[in-house]
Amino acid sequence: MSHGYHDHDHDRVDAGPLLSDPQLRVKALESLLTDKGLVDPAALDRLIDTYETKVGPRNGARVVARAWVDPAYRQRLLADASAAIAELGYMGREGQDMVVLENTPKVHNLVVCTLCSCYPWPVLGLPPVWYKSAPYRARAVIEPRGVLKELGSEVPEGVEVRVWDSTAELRYLVLPERPAVRFLALSVSDAAEDVIGVIRGGARGYVTKAIAGSELCEAIARVHTGDAYFSPRLAGFVLDAFRGDPPVPLDPELDQLTRREREVLRLIGSGYTYKETGARLHISARTVETHVSAVLRKLQLSSRHELSRWAKARNLA
């Protein structure tokens, strides 16, 4: 006899994890705004991608690392943080007016926003939950040492703790003290300028990703004991660059440009437009224009045409 039901399971489609109430509300609101033509889904995807992959602590880490290995950049960063950070292509909303605070053996800096959650988005991304919490905002001012200890940084009594309050007009980035470590550079590049730049920054060795596992282990061991290590072909670059006193730059004019400025120079010199250059480097056309202006100023050139000729004369384009 047939029945109006089955005693076995049908194939089920996995709908994925259940969404929370806030997530459901966001989805519903997004669908409503899209249906009414008030939101472009593609633009929304680009915005999400920006904050997931293009801004965040990784950018701030690059700024700090550059300041650690480049004394001239460190001076520019402390003198005019917004301009120095823009040299690396990081700028935009919530990061227009930046100040960098340097930690020293005598001073440790702590940043808080007592009113809301002001945060330097371009270099640190969106503010974490704890930074926005009322307990942090209150206790950071009242007992900063206790807060730092809970976050894993126990500051000695002889070190002054300075608390800085972010505002709608000003954002802060702390420049930590550089740890006293030896490091070995592992890179995809074997270009002379890259090798020399890293060694000038303090690396004790430089190898490329083509290195064999056994050789890499040897390189790490030698650098750890205080020795230097370079792949055989790269050692010549180092000897040529640092023979004599002081070290001889590869090109005095080119050497004054930042890495990003050299990347822009090569593309502009090859005939790319600002928009095309920005697309290739994943920066805005306006940022490209800023870099071109900086290059023209440093090289004392007056036009893109002169810039192209300069680049081609040095086989950069």
C-alpha positions as CSV (number, residue, x, y, z in Angstrom):
1,M,0.0,0.0,0.0
2,S,1.3,3.4,-0.9
3,H,1.5,6.1,1.7
4,G,1.6,9.8,1.6
5,Y,5.1,9.9,3.1
6,H,8.5,8.3,2.8
7,D,10.4,6.7,5.6
8,H,13.8,7.6,4.1
9,D,15.7,10.8,3.8
10,H,15.9,12.8,0.5
11,D,19.2,14.1,-0.6
12,R,19.8,17.3,1.3
13,V,21.5,20.5,0.0
14,D,24.0,21.9,2.5
15,A,23.0,25.5,3.0
16,G,26.1,26.3,5.0
17,P,26.2,27.7,8.5
18,L,23.2,29.5,9.8
19,L,23.5,33.3,9.8
20,S,23.1,35.3,13.0
21,D,20.3,37.8,13.3
22,P,22.7,40.8,12.6
23,Q,24.0,39.0,9.5
24,L,20.5,38.3,8.3
25,R,19.5,42.0,8.8
26,V,22.6,43.1,6.8
27,K,21.8,40.7,4.0
28,A,18.2,41.9,3.9
29,L,19.2,45.5,3.9
30,E,21.8,44.9,1.2
31,S,19.2,43.2,-1.0
32,L,16.7,46.0,-0.4
33,L,19.1,48.8,-1.3
34,T,20.3,46.8,-4.4
35,D,16.8,46.3,-5.6
36,K,16.0,50.0,-5.2
37,G,19.2,50.9,-7.2
38,L,20.8,52.7,-4.2
39,V,23.8,50.3,-3.9
40,D,25.9,48.8,-6.7
41,P,26.9,45.3,-5.7
42,A,30.2,45.5,-7.6
43,A,31.1,48.7,-5.8
44,L,30.2,47.0,-2.5
45,D,32.4,44.0,-3.4
46,R,35.3,46.4,-4.2
47,L,34.9,48.2,-0.9
48,I,34.9,44.9,1.0
49,D,37.9,43.7,-0.9
50,T,39.8,46.9,-0.1
51,Y,39.4,46.4,3.7
52,E,40.0,42.6,3.5
53,T,43.1,42.6,1.3
54,K,44.5,46.1,0.7
55,V,44.4,47.9,4.0
56,G,45.3,46.5,7.4
57,P,48.2,45.9,9.8
58,R,50.4,44.5,7.0
59,N,50.7,48.1,5.7
60,G,51.7,49.5,9.0
61,A,54.3,46.7,9.4
62,R,55.8,47.7,6.1
63,V,56.0,51.3,7.2
64,V,57.7,50.3,10.5
65,A,60.1,47.9,8.7
66,R,61.1,50.6,6.3
67,A,61.8,53.0,9.1
68,W,63.9,50.4,10.9
69,V,66.2,49.9,7.9
70,D,66.2,53.3,6.3
71,P,67.4,56.2,8.6
72,A,66.5,58.9,6.1
73,Y,62.9,57.5,5.7
74,R,62.6,57.3,9.5
75,Q,63.5,61.0,9.8
76,R,60.9,61.8,7.1
77,L,58.3,59.6,8.9
78,L,58.8,61.4,12.2
79,A,58.8,64.9,10.6
80,D,55.8,64.4,8.3
81,A,54.2,61.1,8.8
82,S,51.4,61.6,6.2
83,A,53.8,62.3,3.4
84,A,56.2,59.6,4.3
85,I,53.5,56.9,4.6
86,A,52.1,58.1,1.2
87,E,55.5,57.3,-0.3
88,L,54.6,53.7,0.2
89,G,51.2,54.2,-1.4
90,Y,49.2,54.2,1.8
91,M,46.7,57.0,2.1
92,G,43.1,57.8,2.1
93,R,40.1,57.9,4.4
94,E,40.9,58.0,8.1
95,G,44.6,58.5,7.3
96,Q,44.9,61.9,5.9
97,D,46.6,63.4,9.0
98,M,49.0,61.1,10.6
99,V,51.5,61.4,13.4
100,V,54.1,58.8,14.2
101,L,55.1,58.3,17.8
102,E,58.5,56.7,18.4
103,N,59.1,54.3,21.3
104,T,62.5,54.7,22.9
105,P,64.3,53.1,25.9
106,K,62.8,55.8,28.0
107,V,59.4,56.3,26.5
108,H,56.6,53.9,25.6
109,N,53.5,55.2,23.7
110,L,49.9,54.1,24.0
111,V,47.1,55.2,21.7
112,V,43.4,55.4,22.6
113,C,40.3,57.1,21.3
114,T,38.4,58.1,24.4
115,L,35.3,59.4,22.5
116,C,34.7,56.7,19.9
117,S,37.1,54.5,17.8
118,C,39.2,56.8,15.6
119,Y,41.9,54.6,14.0
120,P,44.4,54.9,11.1
121,W,42.6,52.7,8.6
122,P,45.1,52.8,5.7
123,V,48.0,51.4,7.9
124,L,46.2,49.4,10.5
125,G,42.8,48.5,9.0
126,L,39.5,48.7,10.9
127,P,39.7,49.1,14.6
128,P,39.6,45.8,16.6
129,V,36.7,45.2,19.0
130,W,38.9,45.7,22.1
131,Y,40.1,49.1,20.9
132,K,36.4,50.2,20.6
133,S,35.4,48.8,24.0
134,A,34.4,51.2,26.8
135,P,36.7,49.4,29.4
136,Y,39.8,49.9,27.2
137,R,38.9,53.6,26.4
138,A,38.6,54.3,30.1
139,R,41.4,52.2,31.6
140,A,44.0,53.2,29.0
141,V,43.9,56.7,30.4
142,I,43.6,55.8,34.1
143,E,46.0,52.8,34.3
144,P,47.9,52.5,31.1
145,R,50.6,50.2,32.5
146,G,48.0,47.7,33.6
147,V,46.3,47.7,30.2
148,L,49.7,47.2,28.5
149,K,50.5,44.3,30.8
150,E,47.2,42.6,29.9
151,L,48.0,43.0,26.3
152,G,51.4,41.4,26.7
153,S,53.7,44.4,27.1
154,E,55.1,44.9,30.6
155,V,56.8,48.3,30.7
156,P,59.5,48.7,33.3
157,E,58.9,51.3,36.0
158,G,61.7,53.5,34.8
159,V,60.1,53.9,31.4
160,E,57.6,56.7,30.9
161,V,54.2,55.7,29.4
162,R,52.6,58.4,27.3
163,V,48.9,58.2,26.4
164,W,47.7,59.8,23.2
165,D,44.1,60.5,22.4
166,S,43.1,60.1,18.7
167,T,40.6,62.6,17.3
168,A,38.5,63.0,14.2
169,E,41.3,65.2,12.8
170,L,44.4,63.2,13.9
171,R,45.5,59.6,13.8
172,Y,48.6,58.0,15.4
173,L,50.9,55.2,14.6
174,V,53.5,53.9,17.1
175,L,57.0,53.1,15.8
176,P,58.3,50.4,18.1
177,E,62.0,50.0,19.0
178,R,63.8,47.8,16.5
179,P,64.7,44.4,18.1
180,A,68.3,43.5,18.2
181,V,68.2,40.5,15.8
182,R,70.1,39.2,12.8
183,F,68.1,38.5,9.7
184,L,68.5,36.7,6.4
185,A,66.6,38.0,3.4
186,L,64.7,35.4,1.3
187,S,63.5,37.0,-1.9
188,V,62.1,36.3,-5.4
189,S,64.4,39.1,-6.8
190,D,68.0,38.9,-7.7
191,A,68.2,42.4,-9.0
192,A,71.3,44.3,-7.8
193,E,69.4,47.3,-6.5
194,D,67.2,45.0,-4.4
195,V,70.1,43.1,-3.0
196,I,72.0,46.2,-2.1
197,G,69.0,48.0,-0.6
198,V,68.3,45.1,1.7
199,I,71.9,44.8,2.8
200,R,72.1,48.5,3.4
201,G,69.1,48.0,5.6
202,G,70.9,45.7,7.9
203,A,70.5,42.1,6.5
204,R,73.3,39.7,7.2
205,G,72.6,37.7,4.1
206,Y,70.5,37.5,1.0
207,V,69.3,34.4,-0.9
208,T,66.6,33.8,-3.6
209,K,63.7,31.4,-3.5
210,A,65.5,29.1,-5.9
211,I,67.9,28.1,-3.1
212,A,68.0,24.4,-2.1
213,G,66.6,23.4,1.2
214,S,70.0,22.2,2.6
215,E,71.7,25.5,1.5
216,L,68.9,27.5,3.1
217,C,69.5,25.7,6.4
218,E,73.2,26.4,6.1
219,A,72.5,30.1,5.4
220,I,70.2,30.4,8.4
221,A,72.8,28.7,10.7
222,R,75.6,31.0,9.5
223,V,73.6,34.2,9.9
224,H,72.4,33.0,13.4
225,T,76.1,32.7,14.5
226,G,76.9,36.2,13.3
227,D,78.4,35.3,9.9
228,A,77.2,36.7,6.5
229,Y,75.8,34.6,3.7
230,F,75.0,35.3,0.1
231,S,74.2,33.2,-2.9
232,P,77.4,33.1,-5.0
233,R,76.1,35.3,-7.9
234,L,74.8,37.9,-5.5
235,A,78.0,38.2,-3.5
236,G,79.5,40.1,-6.4
237,F,76.9,42.8,-6.2
238,V,77.6,43.3,-2.5
239,L,81.4,43.5,-3.0
240,D,81.1,45.9,-5.9
241,A,78.6,48.2,-4.0
242,F,80.5,48.3,-0.7
243,R,84.1,48.3,-1.9
244,G,85.8,51.4,-0.5
245,D,84.6,53.9,2.1
246,P,81.9,55.1,2.0
247,P,79.8,52.6,0.0
248,V,79.3,53.6,-3.7
249,P,75.7,53.8,-4.7
250,L,74.6,52.1,-7.9
251,D,73.3,55.4,-9.3
252,P,73.3,58.5,-7.2
253,E,70.1,59.9,-8.8
254,L,68.2,56.6,-8.9
255,D,69.3,55.7,-5.4
256,Q,67.4,58.7,-3.9
257,L,64.1,57.3,-5.2
258,T,61.9,55.0,-3.1
259,R,61.1,51.5,-4.4
260,R,57.6,52.6,-5.3
261,E,58.8,55.6,-7.1
262,R,61.2,53.5,-9.2
263,E,58.2,51.2,-10.0
264,V,56.2,54.1,-11.1
265,L,59.1,55.6,-13.0
266,R,59.6,52.4,-15.1
267,L,55.9,52.2,-16.1
268,I,55.5,55.9,-16.8
269,G,58.8,55.8,-18.8
270,S,57.4,52.9,-20.8
271,G,54.4,54.9,-21.9
272,Y,51.8,53.8,-19.4
273,T,49.1,56.3,-18.3
274,Y,48.5,57.2,-14.7
275,K,45.4,54.9,-14.7
276,E,47.2,52.0,-16.3
277,T,50.2,52.4,-13.9
278,G,47.8,52.5,-10.9
279,A,46.1,49.3,-12.1
280,R,49.4,47.4,-12.5
281,L,50.6,48.6,-9.0
282,H,47.2,48.3,-7.3
283,I,47.1,52.0,-6.3
284,S,45.0,54.9,-7.4
285,A,45.8,57.1,-10.4
286,R,46.0,60.0,-8.0
287,T,48.6,58.2,-6.0
288,V,50.6,57.6,-9.2
289,E,50.4,61.3,-9.9
290,T,51.8,62.1,-6.4
291,H,54.7,59.7,-7.0
292,V,55.4,61.2,-10.4
293,S,55.5,64.7,-8.9
294,A,58.0,63.4,-6.2
295,V,60.2,61.8,-8.9
296,L,60.2,65.0,-11.0
297,R,61.1,67.1,-8.0
298,K,64.0,64.7,-6.9
299,L,65.4,64.4,-10.4
300,Q,64.9,68.1,-11.1
301,L,62.9,67.3,-14.2
302,S,60.0,69.4,-15.5
303,S,57.7,67.1,-17.5
304,R,56.7,63.5,-18.1
305,H,58.4,63.7,-21.5
306,E,61.8,64.4,-19.8
307,L,61.0,61.7,-17.3
308,S,60.6,59.1,-20.0
309,R,63.8,60.2,-21.7
310,W,65.6,60.0,-18.4
311,A,64.3,56.4,-17.7
312,K,65.1,55.2,-21.2
313,A,68.7,56.6,-21.0
314,R,69.2,54.3,-18.0
315,N,67.5,51.3,-19.6
316,L,64.7,51.5,-17.0
317,A,61.9,51.7,-19.6
